[in-house]
Amino acid sequence: MTTDTSKIRQHMEVIGADGVHVGTVDKVDGQRIKLTKADSGMGMHKGHHHYIPLALVAEIDEKKVWLSANSDVAVTFEEEKSDPT
């Protein structure tokens, strides 16, 4: 595994250090991972893109992005951005 963030690709699964699913990569946007809107929360968070800072990436394998923070902590770092599309 590697932490070369240039290897992050669309549709990779984002996993917290505790092994819990956090989201699915839409794309890398600057120093953040943009999660797909369809997999970016429920309730009032539904319909928003969420972002995870690249600084939280611990390892990257062929299909998954592993974070250095547990999922419950990682979601507190998520940034929301309303997106009309």
Accessible surface in RSA format (square Angstrom, percent):
REM  Atomic radii and reference values for relative SASA: ProtOr
REM  Chains: A
REM  Algorithm: Lee & Richards
REM  Probe-radius: 1.40
REM  Slices: 20
REM RES _ NUM      All-atoms   Total-Side   Main-Chain    Non-polar    All polar
REM                ABS   REL    ABS   REL    ABS   REL    ABS   REL    ABS   REL
RES MET A   1   150.75  78.1  67.84  44.9  82.91 197.4  75.49  64.2  75.27  99.7
RES THR A   2    47.28  33.6  40.24  40.8   7.04  16.8  30.99  41.6  16.29  24.6
RES THR A   3    80.55  57.3  67.68  68.6  12.87  30.7  33.47  45.0  47.09  71.2
RES ASP A   4    64.31  45.1  53.51  53.3  10.80  25.5  24.64  58.0  39.67  39.6
RES THR A   5    44.62  31.7  40.11  40.7   4.51  10.7  14.45  19.4  30.17  45.6
RES SER A   6    75.30  63.6  57.55  76.8  17.75  40.9  56.58 120.5  18.72  26.2
RES LYS A   7   104.67  51.1  99.03  60.8   5.65  13.5  49.25  44.3  55.43  59.0
RES ILE A   8     8.77   5.0   0.10   0.1   8.67  20.9   0.10   0.1   8.67  23.5
RES ARG A   9   148.75  62.5 145.74  74.3   3.00   7.2  63.82  87.2  84.93  51.5
RES GLN A  10   103.26  57.7  83.58  61.1  19.68  46.9  18.15  38.6  85.11  64.6
RES HIS A  11   128.88  70.4 108.20  75.2  20.68  52.9  79.63  82.1  49.26  57.3
RES MET A  12    12.75   6.6  10.16   6.7   2.59   6.2  12.65  10.8   0.10   0.1
RES GLU A  13    52.36  30.1  51.03  38.6   1.33   3.2  16.72  32.3  35.64  29.1
RES VAL A  14     0.00   0.0   0.00   0.0   0.00   0.0   0.00   0.0   0.00   0.0
RES ILE A  15     7.10   4.0   7.10   5.3   0.00   0.0   7.10   5.1   0.00   0.0
RES GLY A  16     0.00   0.0   0.00   N/A   0.00   0.0   0.00   0.0   0.00   0.0
RES ALA A  17    59.02  54.3  24.39  37.6  34.63  78.8  29.27  41.2  29.75  78.8
RES ASP A  18    67.97  47.6  31.96  31.8  36.01  85.2  31.58  74.3  36.39  36.3
RES GLY A  19    46.00  56.7   0.00   N/A  46.00  56.7  20.16  55.3  25.85  57.9
RES VAL A  20    76.82  50.5  73.13  66.2   3.69   8.9  76.82  66.7   0.00   0.0
RES HIS A  21    81.61  44.6  63.49  44.1  18.11  46.3  57.78  59.6  23.83  27.7
RES VAL A  22    15.92  10.5   0.00   0.0  15.92  38.4   2.02   1.8  13.90  37.7
RES GLY A  23     0.00   0.0   0.00   N/A   0.00   0.0   0.00   0.0   0.00   0.0
RES THR A  24    28.18  20.0  28.18  28.6   0.00   0.0  16.06  21.6  12.13  18.3
RES VAL A  25     0.42   0.3   0.42   0.4   0.00   0.0   0.42   0.4   0.00   0.0
RES ASP A  26    31.34  22.0  28.94  28.8   2.40   5.7   1.40   3.3  29.94  29.9
RES LYS A  27   104.04  50.8  99.84  61.3   4.20  10.0  50.42  45.4  53.62  57.1
RES VAL A  28    57.20  37.6  32.84  29.7  24.36  58.7  32.84  28.5  24.36  66.1
RES ASP A  29    46.66  32.7  41.66  41.5   4.99  11.8   3.35   7.9  43.31  43.2
RES GLY A  30    58.05  71.6   0.00   N/A  58.05  71.6  41.44 113.7  16.61  37.2
RES GLN A  31   141.12  78.9 134.17  98.1   6.95  16.6  60.94 129.7  80.18  60.8
RES ARG A  32    64.41  27.0  64.41  32.8   0.00   0.0  18.92  25.9  45.48  27.6
RES ILE A  33     0.00   0.0   0.00   0.0   0.00   0.0   0.00   0.0   0.00   0.0
RES LYS A  34    28.27  13.8  28.27  17.3   0.00   0.0   0.30   0.3  27.97  29.8
RES LEU A  35     0.19   0.1   0.19   0.1   0.00   0.0   0.19   0.1   0.00   0.0
RES THR A  36    24.38  17.3  23.76  24.1   0.62   1.5  22.15  29.7   2.24   3.4
RES LYS A  37    55.12  26.9  50.09  30.7   5.03  12.0  37.25  33.5  17.87  19.0
RES ALA A  38   106.59  98.0  62.45  96.4  44.13 100.4  75.42 106.2  31.17  82.6
RES ASP A  39    44.84  31.4  40.38  40.2   4.46  10.5  16.57  39.0  28.27  28.2
RES SER A  40     2.06   1.7   0.05   0.1   2.01   4.6   1.93   4.1   0.13   0.2
RES GLY A  41    36.08  44.5   0.00   N/A  36.08  44.5  22.65  62.1  13.43  30.1
RES MET A  42   147.04  76.1 137.98  91.3   9.06  21.6 128.28 109.1  18.75  24.8
RES GLY A  43    61.90  76.3   0.00   N/A  61.90  76.3  45.66 125.3  16.24  36.4
RES MET A  44   162.37  84.1 133.33  88.2  29.04  69.1 108.70  92.4  53.68  71.1
RES HIS A  45    65.28  35.7  65.28  45.4   0.00   0.0  42.05  43.3  23.23  27.0
RES LYS A  46   137.99  67.3 122.68  75.3  15.31  36.5  78.23  70.4  59.76  63.7
RES GLY A  47    36.02  44.4   0.00   N/A  36.02  44.4  25.51  70.0  10.51  23.5
RES HIS A  48    41.41  22.6  41.41  28.8   0.00   0.0  22.60  23.3  18.80  21.9
RES HIS A  49    15.36   8.4  15.36  10.7   0.00   0.0   8.58   8.8   6.78   7.9
RES HIS A  50     5.14   2.8   5.14   3.6   0.00   0.0   3.84   4.0   1.30   1.5
RES TYR A  51     4.14   1.9   4.14   2.4   0.00   0.0   0.32   0.2   3.82   4.7
RES ILE A  52     0.00   0.0   0.00   0.0   0.00   0.0   0.00   0.0   0.00   0.0
RES PRO A  53    29.15  21.2  29.15  26.6   0.00   0.0  29.15  24.1   0.00   0.0
RES LEU A  54    20.21  11.3  14.79  10.6   5.42  13.6  15.03  10.6   5.18  13.9
RES ALA A  55    95.41  87.7  57.77  89.2  37.64  85.6  71.05 100.1  24.35  64.5
RES LEU A  56    21.49  12.0  21.49  15.4   0.00   0.0  21.49  15.1   0.00   0.0
RES VAL A  57    16.96  11.2   0.70   0.6  16.26  39.2   0.70   0.6  16.26  44.1
RES ALA A  58    33.28  30.6  22.42  34.6  10.86  24.7  28.97  40.8   4.31  11.4
RES GLU A  59    75.60  43.4  75.60  57.2   0.00   0.0  16.43  31.8  59.18  48.3
RES ILE A  60     2.99   1.7   1.55   1.2   1.44   3.5   1.55   1.1   1.44   3.9
RES ASP A  61    44.02  30.8  32.73  32.6  11.29  26.7  24.39  57.4  19.63  19.6
RES GLU A  62   165.37  94.9 134.66 101.9  30.71  73.1  61.07 118.1 104.30  85.2
RES LYS A  63   155.44  75.8 148.88  91.4   6.55  15.6  94.25  84.8  61.19  65.2
RES LYS A  64    71.34  34.8  71.34  43.8   0.00   0.0  24.47  22.0  46.87  49.9
RES VAL A  65     0.00   0.0   0.00   0.0   0.00   0.0   0.00   0.0   0.00   0.0
RES TRP A  66    69.10  27.7  69.10  33.4   0.00   0.0  69.10  36.8   0.00   0.0
RES LEU A  67     2.89   1.6   0.00   0.0   2.89   7.3   0.00   0.0   2.89   7.8
RES SER A  68    72.48  61.2  42.75  57.1  29.73  68.5  36.49  77.7  36.00  50.4
RES ALA A  69    14.43  13.3   7.84  12.1   6.59  15.0  14.43  20.3   0.00   0.0
RES ASN A  70    68.79  47.4  64.84  62.7   3.94   9.5   2.02   4.9  66.76  64.5
RES SER A  71    13.47  11.4  13.17  17.6   0.30   0.7   5.26  11.2   8.21  11.5
RES ASP A  72    97.32  68.2  86.24  85.8  11.08  26.2  44.75 105.3  52.57  52.4
RES VAL A  73    68.60  45.1  67.40  61.0   1.20   2.9  68.60  59.6   0.00   0.0
RES ALA A  74     0.00   0.0   0.00   0.0   0.00   0.0   0.00   0.0   0.00   0.0
RES VAL A  75    70.39  46.3  59.22  53.6  11.17  26.9  59.22  51.5  11.17  30.3
RES THR A  76   105.41  75.0  69.66  70.6  35.75  85.2  68.18  91.6  37.23  56.3
RES PHE A  77    97.57  48.8  87.89  54.4   9.68  25.2  92.69  56.2   4.88  14.0
RES GLU A  78    34.77  20.0  15.52  11.7  19.25  45.8   3.06   5.9  31.71  25.9
RES GLU A  79    75.32  43.2  70.32  53.2   5.00  11.9  35.26  68.2  40.07  32.7
RES GLU A  80    81.28  46.7  49.81  37.7  31.47  74.9  23.91  46.2  57.37  46.8
RES LYS A  81   117.99  57.6 112.59  69.1   5.40  12.9  69.98  63.0  48.01  51.1
RES SER A  82    82.21  69.5  64.22  85.7  17.99  41.4  41.16  87.6  41.05  57.5
RES ASP A  83    38.16  26.7  26.76  26.6  11.40  26.9   6.98  16.4  31.18  31.1
RES PRO A  84   140.53 102.4  93.91  85.6  46.63 169.5 108.05  89.2  32.48 201.9
RES THR A  85   123.84  88.1  91.03  92.3  32.81  78.2 106.89 143.6  16.96  25.6
END  Absolute sums over single chains surface
CHAIN  1 A     4988.1       3889.2       1098.9       2811.2       2176.9
END  Absolute sums over all chains
TOTAL          4988.1       3889.2       1098.9       2811.2       2176.9
